[in-house]
């Protein structure tokens, strides 16, 4: 059917499409579009999402940090270098867990004096090499998949901590649902980190957009800045900007 081919062509170009946009382009009802998407999903040609469809599975599964370290290395390095420019001398910052923020730890200017609170053991080990950086390592149960801590002991410290910026990595960024991670306890810890920081900066390569994972961290209106790579679709970029989310694209 010509309509189905138009849907697939648009999806291949934009990576993510929405029902309302398809209604305008194809001049048919939302009911018809949803039936089309269901049929195409049944053929394994797309994945339905809330209000649209995606070329890739929008629901992310938990992966180990060792596996993630091998993914999007160039993109994460560029994102980390850009993120490091937002940190000033004598800053007090929070760094979450994940490979994107591990890259940030490596990218920090060794001449700057910093205080860093982190849940990530790998971030602590990297920063401990630098005599100008004071590291407050959170305590708690260690997640083997991420080499980071979670739980009430980690959360309690944020009763007494206030920092200028929080840098986190995420598993998914959904326009309606917000930013997510695969572990619910990590999501809870990230929420406490957000409360203790003046600014939330998300480091996410372009593969994270249009996806959602198990644990919701926060809606997009709580995010001050997302730093990502040049492969983010122009459609997604425009929609994020329309929502008032700051976006920095690394070329």
C-alpha positions in Angstrom: 0.0 0.0 0.0 1.3 3.5 -0.9 0.4 4.9 2.5 2.4 2.3 4.3 5.4 3.0 2.0 5.1 6.7 2.8 5.1 5.9 6.5 8.2 3.7 6.2 10.1 6.3 4.0 9.4 9.0 6.5 10.5 6.8 9.4 13.7 5.8 7.7 14.5 9.5 7.1 13.5 10.8 10.6 14.1 7.7 12.8 11.0 8.6 14.8 7.5 9.7 13.6 4.3 10.8 15.4 0.7 9.9 14.6 -0.4 13.6 14.4 2.3 14.4 11.9 1.3 11.4 9.7 -2.4 12.5 9.9 -1.4 15.8 8.3 0.9 14.4 5.7 -1.4 11.5 4.6 -4.7 13.3 5.2 -6.3 10.4 7.2 -7.6 10.0 10.7 -5.5 9.0 13.8 -7.4 5.8 14.0 -6.3 4.8 10.4 -2.7 5.7 11.2 -2.6 3.6 14.4 -4.0 0.7 12.5 -1.3 1.2 9.9 1.4 1.3 12.5 0.1 -1.8 14.2 0.1 -3.7 10.9 3.7 -2.6 10.1 4.9 -3.5 13.6 3.4 -6.9 13.1 5.6 -7.3 10.1 8.6 -6.3 12.1 9.1 -3.0 10.1 8.9 -0.6 13.1 8.2 -0.3 16.8 5.1 1.6 18.0 5.7 4.2 20.7 3.4 6.4 22.7 1.9 8.6 20.0 4.0 7.4 17.2 6.6 4.9 16.0 10.4 4.4 16.0 12.8 2.6 13.8 14.5 1.0 16.8 13.0 -0.6 19.9 12.2 2.4 22.2 12.4 0.3 25.4 16.0 -0.1 26.6 17.3 -3.1 28.5 20.0 -2.9 31.2 23.6 -3.4 29.9 26.8 -3.6 31.8 29.2 -0.7 31.9 31.8 -2.9 30.2 29.5 -3.4 27.2 28.5 0.3 27.1 32.2 1.5 27.1 32.5 0.0 23.7 29.6 1.9 22.2 29.6 5.4 20.7 33.1 6.1 21.9 33.8 9.1 19.6 30.4 10.6 20.3 30.8 10.3 24.1 34.3 11.8 24.0 33.0 14.9 22.1 30.1 15.2 24.5 32.4 14.9 27.5 34.8 17.6 26.2 31.8 20.0 25.6 30.4 19.3 29.1 33.8 20.0 30.7 33.6 23.6 29.4 30.6 24.2 31.7 32.8 23.6 34.8 34.7 26.5 36.3 37.5 26.8 38.8 36.5 26.0 42.4 33.2 24.5 41.2 31.3 22.0 43.3 29.6 19.5 41.1 27.8 16.1 41.2 28.6 13.4 38.6 26.2 10.4 38.3 27.0 7.0 36.9 27.5 5.6 33.3 30.1 5.7 30.6 29.2 9.2 29.3 30.1 10.7 32.7 33.1 8.5 33.0 34.3 10.2 29.8 33.6 13.6 31.5 35.9 12.6 34.4 38.7 12.0 31.9 38.0 15.3 30.1 38.2 17.6 33.2 40.9 20.3 33.2 43.6 19.1 35.6 44.4 22.7 36.5 41.0 23.5 38.0 40.3 23.0 41.7 37.0 21.1 42.1 34.9 19.3 44.6 33.1 16.4 43.0 30.3 14.2 44.6 29.8 11.0 42.7 28.0 7.7 42.8 30.4 6.1 40.3 33.4 4.1 41.5 35.0 4.5 38.0 34.6 8.2 38.2 36.2 8.3 41.6 39.1 6.2 40.5 39.7 8.5 37.5 39.4 11.8 39.5 41.6 10.5 42.3 44.5 10.8 40.0 44.2 14.6 40.1 45.5 16.4 43.2 43.3 19.4 42.5 40.1 17.5 42.8 38.4 16.6 46.1 36.2 13.5 45.7 33.2 12.7 47.9 32.4 9.1 47.0 28.8 8.1 47.9 28.3 4.9 49.9 25.7 2.2 49.5 25.1 -1.0 47.7 27.3 -1.4 44.6 25.6 -2.3 41.3 27.8 -4.8 39.5 26.5 -3.8 36.1 27.4 -0.1 36.5 30.1 0.0 39.2 28.1 2.6 41.0 26.3 2.8 44.3 22.6 3.0 45.0 20.3 3.0 48.0 19.4 5.0 51.1 22.9 5.5 52.3 23.8 7.2 49.1 20.6 9.3 49.2 21.1 10.5 52.8 24.2 12.6 52.0 22.2 14.9 49.9 20.5 16.3 53.0 23.8 18.2 53.6 25.0 18.8 50.0 24.4 21.7 47.6 26.3 21.9 44.2 26.2 24.1 41.2 25.7 21.5 38.6 24.7 17.8 38.2 26.0 15.8 35.2 24.2 12.5 34.5 24.0 10.0 31.7 20.6 8.4 30.8 19.3 5.3 29.0 16.4 7.1 27.4 15.0 10.5 26.5 11.3 10.5 25.6 9.5 13.8 24.6 6.5 13.1 26.8 7.8 10.7 29.5 11.1 12.5 30.2 14.6 11.0 31.0 14.9 7.5 32.3 17.4 4.9 33.4 17.2 1.1 33.6 17.3 0.8 37.4 14.6 2.2 39.7 17.0 2.7 42.6 19.4 4.7 40.4 16.5 6.8 39.2 15.6 7.6 42.9 19.2 8.6 43.6 19.3 10.8 40.5 16.1 12.5 41.7 17.9 13.4 45.0 20.9 14.6 43.1 18.6 16.9 41.1 17.3 18.4 44.3 20.8 19.2 45.4 22.0 20.9 42.2 21.3 24.3 40.7 21.5 23.0 37.2 20.9 19.6 35.5 23.0 18.8 32.5 22.3 15.5 30.7 25.0 13.8 28.6 23.4 11.6 25.9 24.5 10.4 22.5 21.9 10.6 19.8 20.9 6.9 20.1 19.1 7.7 23.5 16.4 9.9 22.0 12.9 8.5 21.4 13.6 5.8 24.0 12.4 5.1 27.5 13.6 2.8 30.2 12.2 1.3 33.4 13.0 4.0 36.0 11.8 7.6 35.4 14.2 10.2 36.6 12.3 13.4 35.8 10.3 15.2 33.1 12.1 17.2 30.5 11.1 20.5 32.0 13.5 19.9 34.9 16.5 19.5 32.4 18.5 22.7 31.9 20.8 21.4 29.1 21.2 18.2 27.0 24.6 17.8 25.3 24.5 15.3 22.4 26.1 14.5 19.0 25.3 15.7 15.5 23.3 12.6 14.6 20.3 13.8 16.5 17.4 14.2 14.0 16.4 17.7 13.1 12.8 16.8 14.0 13.8 15.8 17.5 16.0 18.8 17.9 13.2 21.2 16.9 10.7 19.5 19.3 13.1 19.7 22.2 13.7 23.3 21.5 10.0 24.0 21.3 9.7 22.4 24.8 12.2 24.9 26.1 15.0 22.3 26.7 18.5 23.7 26.1 20.4 21.7 23.5 24.1 21.7 22.7 25.0 19.7 19.7 28.6 18.5 19.3 29.8 18.5 15.7 
